[in-house]
Amino acid sequence: MIGYSRDGHVVTVELQREERRNALSTQMCVGIRESVEQAVEDGARAVVLTGRGTSFCAGADLSGDVYAEGFTDSLAEMLRTIENAPIPVIAAVNGPAIGAGTQLALASDLRVVAPGARFGVPAARLGISVDRWTVRRLASLVGGGPARAVFLAAEPIHAEEAFARGLANRIGELADAQAWAHEIAQLAPLSLRAMKMFLNDDGTRDESTPEQTAALAAAWLSEDAQEARRARAERRDPVFQGR
């Protein structure tokens, strides 16, 4: 499910679950985390994350794994590993990055986005919520107004808007991301490590308040979340009741 290849100082980690548009399972989260850890252990100086096929990552696997015990912990561990890796991680967003796919891109240090790609967090359509880190990190990159449209109106951000607002650092394909990674790999590793730490000290990992923690749990445990799951299985629109 996870491809690992190396070219000089650059490691490319590829999500290889094309039949599910690279939707994340617990196994995939573990595989991505271990691949990034392996790249660091192998002495790589940059990592490129991408997806096989036409999607970067369609989010968490809604066929069941997202609701399985331990999935959210595995997702959080994967995101923290990417964020805390002492080398730059570049997301080559080759197609849609939805839900957990957007989170995967947000955890990366830089994003090279294909012209047809888009970002989106449709949590409110699913009766669930993302965590404080996701909301704060996206807002820090694109600004509060656009972030509110993503979270409160479930609106997507397409490639050109992502570039204009700073979510995408460059518009390009996988080869462009890999070429940039090779350039970055020639820079001073200790300098990059220090500056990455400073950039990620942005308050997004501050502890949630008890009210925020309770609100997140309430959404995931709600009747609305169960209704969304039933509606998906029955191929209909959910009817939310706010409970």
The 8 nearest C-alpha neighbors of each residue, nearest first, counted from 0:
[[1, 15, 16, 14, 27, 2, 30, 13],
 [2, 0, 14, 15, 13, 30, 3, 31],
 [1, 3, 13, 12, 14, 15, 4, 0],
 [4, 2, 12, 11, 13, 1, 34, 5],
 [5, 3, 11, 10, 2, 12, 6, 9],
 [4, 6, 10, 9, 11, 7, 3, 8],
 [7, 5, 9, 8, 10, 4, 11, 181],
 [8, 6, 9, 5, 10, 43, 181, 44],
 [7, 9, 43, 44, 6, 184, 45, 10],
 [10, 8, 45, 6, 7, 46, 5, 43],
 [9, 11, 5, 46, 4, 47, 6, 38],
 [12, 10, 47, 4, 46, 3, 48, 5],
 [13, 11, 3, 48, 2, 47, 49, 10],
 [14, 12, 2, 49, 50, 1, 48, 15],
 [13, 15, 50, 1, 51, 21, 16, 0],
 [16, 14, 0, 1, 51, 17, 13, 21],
 [15, 17, 21, 18, 0, 19, 14, 20],
 [16, 18, 20, 21, 19, 15, 52, 51],
 [17, 19, 16, 20, 21, 15, 22, 52],
 [20, 18, 21, 17, 22, 16, 57, 60],
 [21, 19, 17, 54, 22, 57, 18, 56],
 [22, 20, 16, 56, 19, 17, 14, 57],
 [23, 21, 57, 58, 60, 59, 56, 20],
 [24, 22, 59, 60, 27, 58, 21, 28],
 [23, 25, 27, 26, 60, 64, 28, 59],
 [24, 26, 28, 70, 27, 73, 29, 23],
 [27, 25, 29, 24, 28, 30, 23, 0],
 [26, 28, 30, 24, 29, 25, 23, 31],
 [29, 27, 25, 31, 30, 26, 74, 77],
 [28, 30, 32, 26, 27, 31, 33, 25],
 [31, 29, 27, 33, 28, 32, 34, 26],
 [32, 30, 34, 28, 33, 29, 27, 35],
 [33, 31, 77, 29, 35, 34, 30, 80],
 [32, 34, 36, 30, 31, 35, 37, 29],
 [33, 35, 37, 31, 36, 32, 30, 38],
 [36, 34, 38, 32, 37, 33, 31, 39],
 [35, 37, 33, 39, 34, 38, 40, 32],
 [38, 36, 40, 34, 35, 39, 41, 33],
 [39, 37, 41, 35, 43, 40, 36, 34],
 [38, 40, 36, 42, 37, 41, 43, 35],
 [39, 41, 37, 42, 38, 36, 43, 35],
 [42, 40, 38, 39, 43, 37, 36, 44],
 [41, 43, 39, 40, 38, 44, 8, 37],
 [44, 42, 8, 38, 39, 41, 45, 9],
 [43, 45, 184, 8, 86, 9, 42, 188],
 [46, 44, 9, 87, 86, 43, 184, 88],
 [45, 47, 88, 10, 11, 9, 89, 87],
 [46, 48, 11, 89, 90, 88, 12, 10],
 [49, 47, 90, 12, 91, 13, 11, 89],
 [50, 48, 91, 13, 55, 92, 90, 14],
 [51, 49, 55, 14, 13, 54, 52, 56],
 [50, 52, 15, 14, 17, 13, 53, 49],
 [53, 51, 54, 17, 50, 20, 55, 93],
 [52, 54, 94, 93, 51, 55, 20, 50],
 [55, 53, 94, 95, 20, 56, 52, 50],
 [54, 56, 50, 94, 93, 92, 96, 95],
 [57, 55, 100, 21, 96, 58, 22, 54],
 [58, 56, 22, 97, 20, 96, 100, 21],
 [59, 57, 99, 98, 100, 97, 22, 56],
 [58, 60, 23, 22, 99, 65, 61, 24],
 [61, 59, 22, 23, 62, 65, 64, 24],
 [60, 62, 63, 65, 59, 64, 66, 228],
 [63, 61, 60, 64, 65, 66, 232, 59],
 [62, 64, 61, 66, 65, 60, 67, 24],
 [63, 65, 67, 66, 60, 24, 62, 61],
 [64, 66, 63, 67, 60, 59, 61, 70],
 [65, 67, 64, 63, 68, 70, 61, 71],
 [68, 66, 64, 65, 70, 69, 63, 71],
 [69, 67, 70, 66, 71, 64, 65, 72],
 [68, 70, 72, 71, 73, 67, 25, 66],
 [71, 69, 73, 25, 72, 68, 67, 65],
 [70, 72, 74, 73, 69, 75, 65, 68],
 [71, 73, 75, 69, 70, 74, 76, 68],
 [74, 72, 70, 76, 71, 75, 28, 25],
 [73, 75, 71, 77, 72, 76, 28, 70],
 [76, 74, 72, 78, 77, 73, 71, 79],
 [77, 75, 73, 79, 74, 78, 80, 72],
 [78, 76, 32, 80, 74, 75, 79, 28],
 [77, 79, 75, 81, 80, 76, 106, 82],
 [78, 80, 82, 76, 81, 77, 83, 75],
 [81, 79, 77, 83, 78, 82, 84, 76],
 [82, 80, 78, 84, 79, 83, 106, 107],
 [81, 83, 79, 106, 80, 84, 78, 107],
 [84, 82, 80, 81, 79, 85, 196, 199],
 [83, 85, 81, 86, 82, 80, 39, 87],
 [86, 84, 192, 83, 87, 39, 195, 191],
 [85, 87, 84, 45, 44, 192, 88, 191],
 [88, 86, 45, 108, 89, 46, 85, 44],
 [89, 87, 46, 107, 108, 47, 45, 86],
 [88, 90, 109, 47, 110, 107, 108, 46],
 [89, 91, 110, 48, 92, 104, 47, 107],
 [92, 90, 111, 49, 173, 93, 48, 176],
 [93, 91, 112, 55, 94, 90, 111, 49],
 [92, 94, 113, 55, 91, 116, 54, 112],
 [95, 93, 116, 54, 55, 53, 92, 115],
 [94, 96, 117, 116, 54, 55, 97, 118],
 [97, 95, 100, 118, 101, 56, 55, 57],
 [96, 98, 100, 119, 57, 58, 101, 118],
 [99, 97, 120, 58, 100, 101, 119, 121],
 [98, 100, 58, 102, 101, 59, 103, 97],
 [101, 99, 96, 56, 58, 97, 103, 98],
 [100, 102, 96, 104, 97, 98, 99, 103],
 [103, 101, 99, 105, 100, 104, 106, 133],
 [104, 102, 100, 106, 101, 105, 99, 78],
 [103, 105, 101, 107, 102, 106, 90, 100],
 [106, 104, 102, 107, 103, 101, 136, 137],
 [105, 107, 82, 103, 104, 78, 81, 102],
 [108, 106, 88, 104, 105, 109, 89, 90],
 [107, 109, 88, 89, 87, 106, 110, 82],
 [110, 108, 89, 107, 90, 168, 88, 111],
 [109, 111, 90, 167, 168, 89, 91, 112],
 [112, 110, 169, 91, 170, 171, 176, 168],
 [111, 113, 92, 170, 171, 167, 91, 110],
 [112, 114, 171, 93, 172, 116, 115, 170],
 [115, 113, 158, 116, 170, 112, 171, 159],
 [116, 114, 113, 94, 158, 117, 157, 93],
 [117, 115, 94, 95, 113, 158, 114, 93],
 [116, 118, 157, 95, 156, 158, 96, 155],
 [117, 119, 96, 156, 155, 97, 101, 95],
 [118, 120, 155, 97, 98, 121, 156, 149],
 [119, 121, 98, 122, 97, 153, 149, 150],
 [122, 120, 153, 124, 123, 119, 98, 125],
 [123, 121, 125, 127, 128, 124, 120, 126],
 [124, 122, 126, 125, 121, 127, 128, 153],
 [125, 123, 122, 121, 126, 227, 153, 127],
 [126, 124, 122, 227, 123, 127, 224, 121],
 [125, 127, 224, 223, 123, 124, 227, 122],
 [128, 126, 218, 219, 122, 125, 224, 123],
 [129, 127, 122, 215, 218, 130, 123, 219],
 [128, 130, 133, 122, 131, 127, 134, 215],
 [129, 131, 132, 133, 128, 134, 215, 212],
 [130, 132, 134, 133, 135, 207, 129, 203],
 [131, 133, 203, 135, 130, 134, 136, 204],
 [134, 132, 136, 131, 135, 130, 137, 129],
 [133, 135, 131, 137, 132, 136, 138, 130],
 [134, 136, 138, 132, 203, 133, 137, 139],
 [137, 135, 139, 133, 138, 134, 132, 203],
 [136, 138, 140, 139, 134, 135, 141, 133],
 [139, 137, 142, 143, 135, 146, 140, 141],
 [140, 138, 136, 137, 142, 141, 135, 143],
 [139, 141, 137, 138, 166, 165, 142, 136],
 [142, 140, 164, 138, 165, 166, 139, 137],
 [143, 141, 138, 144, 139, 140, 145, 146],
 [142, 144, 138, 146, 145, 147, 141, 139],
 [145, 143, 147, 146, 142, 148, 138, 141],
 [144, 146, 148, 147, 143, 142, 141, 149],
 [147, 145, 149, 143, 138, 148, 144, 142],
 [146, 148, 150, 144, 145, 149, 151, 143],
 [147, 149, 152, 145, 146, 151, 150, 154],
 [150, 148, 154, 153, 146, 147, 152, 151],
 [149, 151, 147, 153, 148, 152, 146, 120],
 [150, 152, 148, 147, 153, 149, 123, 154],
 [151, 153, 148, 154, 150, 149, 147, 123],
 [154, 152, 149, 121, 150, 151, 120, 148],
 [153, 155, 149, 152, 148, 119, 156, 150],
 [156, 154, 119, 118, 149, 157, 117, 153],
 [155, 157, 118, 117, 161, 160, 119, 158],
 [158, 156, 117, 160, 159, 161, 116, 155],
 [157, 159, 161, 160, 116, 114, 117, 162],
 [158, 160, 162, 161, 157, 163, 114, 170],
 [161, 159, 163, 162, 158, 157, 164, 156],
 [160, 162, 166, 158, 167, 164, 159, 163],
 [163, 161, 167, 159, 165, 160, 164, 166],
 [162, 164, 160, 161, 165, 159, 167, 166],
 [165, 163, 141, 161, 162, 166, 160, 140],
 [166, 164, 162, 167, 163, 141, 140, 161],
 [165, 167, 161, 140, 164, 162, 141, 168],
 [168, 166, 162, 110, 161, 165, 169, 111],
 [167, 169, 110, 111, 162, 165, 109, 166],
 [170, 168, 111, 167, 171, 112, 162, 110],
 [171, 169, 112, 111, 113, 114, 167, 162],
 [172, 170, 113, 112, 175, 111, 169, 114],
 [171, 173, 113, 175, 174, 93, 176, 112],
 [172, 174, 176, 175, 91, 177, 93, 171],
 [173, 175, 177, 176, 172, 178, 171, 179],
 [176, 174, 178, 172, 173, 177, 171, 179],
 [177, 175, 173, 179, 174, 178, 111, 91],
 [176, 178, 180, 174, 179, 175, 173, 181],
 [177, 179, 175, 181, 180, 176, 174, 182],
 [180, 178, 182, 176, 181, 177, 175, 183],
 [179, 181, 177, 183, 182, 178, 45, 184],
 [182, 180, 184, 178, 179, 183, 177, 9],
 [183, 181, 179, 180, 184, 185, 178, 186],
 [182, 184, 180, 185, 181, 186, 179, 45],
 [183, 185, 181, 44, 182, 186, 45, 180],
 [186, 184, 183, 182, 187, 181, 188, 44],
 [187, 185, 183, 184, 188, 182, 191, 190],
 [186, 188, 190, 189, 191, 185, 184, 183],
 [189, 187, 191, 190, 192, 186, 44, 86],
 [190, 188, 192, 191, 187, 193, 85, 194],
 [189, 191, 193, 187, 188, 192, 194, 186],
 [192, 190, 188, 194, 189, 193, 195, 187],
 [191, 193, 189, 85, 195, 190, 194, 86],
 [194, 192, 196, 190, 195, 191, 189, 197],
 [193, 195, 197, 191, 196, 192, 198, 190],
 [194, 196, 198, 192, 197, 193, 191, 199],
 [197, 195, 193, 199, 194, 198, 200, 192],
 [196, 198, 194, 200, 195, 199, 193, 201],
 [199, 197, 195, 200, 196, 194, 201, 193],
 [200, 198, 201, 196, 197, 195, 82, 202],
 [199, 201, 197, 198, 202, 196, 203, 204],
 [202, 200, 199, 203, 198, 204, 197, 139],
 [203, 201, 205, 204, 200, 199, 135, 132],
 [202, 204, 132, 135, 201, 205, 136, 131],
 [205, 203, 202, 132, 206, 201, 200, 131],
 [206, 204, 202, 203, 207, 132, 131, 201],
 [205, 207, 204, 208, 203, 131, 202, 209],
 [208, 206, 211, 212, 205, 209, 131, 210],
 [207, 209, 211, 210, 212, 206, 213, 205],
 [210, 208, 212, 211, 213, 207, 214, 206],
 [211, 209, 213, 208, 212, 214, 207, 215],
 [212, 210, 214, 208, 213, 209, 207, 215],
 [213, 211, 209, 215, 210, 214, 207, 208],
 [212, 214, 210, 216, 211, 215, 217, 209],
 [215, 213, 217, 211, 216, 212, 210, 218],
 [216, 214, 212, 218, 217, 213, 128, 211],
 [215, 217, 213, 219, 218, 214, 220, 212],
 [218, 216, 214, 220, 215, 219, 221, 213],
 [217, 219, 127, 221, 215, 216, 220, 128],
 [218, 220, 127, 216, 217, 221, 224, 215],
 [221, 219, 217, 218, 216, 224, 222, 225],
 [222, 220, 218, 223, 224, 219, 242, 217],
 [221, 223, 225, 224, 242, 226, 220, 240],
 [222, 224, 226, 126, 221, 225, 239, 242],
 [225, 223, 126, 227, 221, 226, 222, 127],
 [224, 226, 222, 228, 223, 227, 229, 221],
 [227, 225, 223, 229, 228, 224, 230, 222],
 [228, 226, 230, 224, 125, 237, 225, 229],
 [227, 229, 225, 231, 226, 230, 224, 232],
 [230, 228, 226, 232, 231, 227, 233, 225],
 [231, 229, 233, 227, 235, 237, 232, 228],
 [230, 232, 234, 228, 229, 233, 227, 235],
 [231, 233, 229, 230, 234, 228, 235, 227],
 [232, 234, 230, 231, 235, 229, 228, 236],
 [235, 233, 231, 232, 230, 236, 229, 237],
 [236, 234, 230, 233, 231, 237, 232, 229],
 [235, 237, 230, 238, 234, 231, 227, 233],
 [238, 236, 230, 227, 239, 226, 235, 231],
 [237, 239, 236, 240, 226, 227, 223, 230],
 [240, 238, 223, 241, 237, 226, 126, 242],
 [239, 241, 242, 223, 238, 222, 226, 237],
 [242, 240, 239, 223, 222, 221, 126, 218],
 [241, 222, 240, 221, 223, 239, 218, 217]]
